[in-house]
Amino acid sequence: MSTWPFPNLPNVATFTVRQIISGKEPILFVSHDAEDGSWQFLTNKPLDIAEAMLVGLAEMLRHDATLAEIADLPEGWQATREHKGANWQRTLSSSA
């Protein structure tokens, strides 16, 4: 990747869970929040707050390069996929 794909800086903090960072679970849900522009990179399982982490955006992209495909996701939108390698589906967040 020759250029940075996100409108946010590489060091912006994002929300994720330990299972993703450890490689046990893939990223299947991404939210670009309307309220504050923050990013969430999650699994499709219920969130356990004890497993939550703050990780830089560049680290998330290193972890899963397909996130570049949704780097232009507008605030207030989310992207989901059935499994790692599946196409991302974009939808307006119900909370937007």
Phi, psi and omega in degrees: 000119186270335180233153180287123188276339185273150174286342179271157178292152181301333184266008179294139181286138176233161180259136176207192179228156182303324182299327178286312182296325179282349180086006180283332181226146177273163172282119180238350181221127177232134177234135172247097193295137180288326186295315186224004179076009182285158179252143173233132178237107191229172174273190174259014181260158178305141182283127171256110186302334178293340180263359183291147179219154168256126184222143178297148181301320179298323178296320179295320179293323175296325181289323181214099184296341179291349176297337176300333179294337181241020181299335180267014179302121182293156174299139182089006179243163176223160177228139180226161173210158183286323182201165177300131182099342177285161178289144176284138175248125183262138175215153174290131180295142179293342179266359181282000000 
